[in-house]
Amino acid sequence: MKKTGMPIGFIITIFQNKDALKYFANLDENTKQRISDYIQNVTTGEESKEKIYNSIQGLANQNVNFLI
């Protein structure tokens, strides 16, 4: 079953970084879904934390290159 929505860890973390949150808010829905899929496509908690960190850093720097 495919997970939907943003992971709670991502939501908590992005609200702590106003630059990342502002950039994320302006992304199209397809890109937001790609970010969610990127974060949720993991096998361990450590991998999830790493992907959340990479996502927030990328968004704070106004890029989504972590999706490549």
C-alpha positions, -999 to +999 in steps of 0.1 A: +000+000+000+013+034-009+017+059+019+001+093+013+008+127+028+039+141+043+058+121+069+053+136+104+091+139+109+094+160+078+065+182+090+080+188+124+114+195+110+103+219+082+084+241+106+117+247+124+133+261+092+115+292+078+135+293+046+127+257+038+091+261+047+087+292+025+103+275-005+083+243+000+050+262+003+055+276-032+063+242-049+037+226-072+018+196-058+037+171-081+071+182-066+057+180-031+045+145-037+079+136-052+095+149-019+071+128+001+078+097-019+116+103-017+114+105+021+091+075+025+111+052+002+133+039+030+140+007+049+154+021+082+148+050+106+183+063+101+178+064+063+145+083+069+163+109+091+190+113+065+165+119+038+145+144+059+178+163+066+188+163+030+153+175+020+152+204+045+188+215+036+179+215-001+147+233+003+164+259+026+188+265-003+159+267-028+166+236-047+153+201-051+184+185-065+182+158-037+154+143-057+177+134-086 
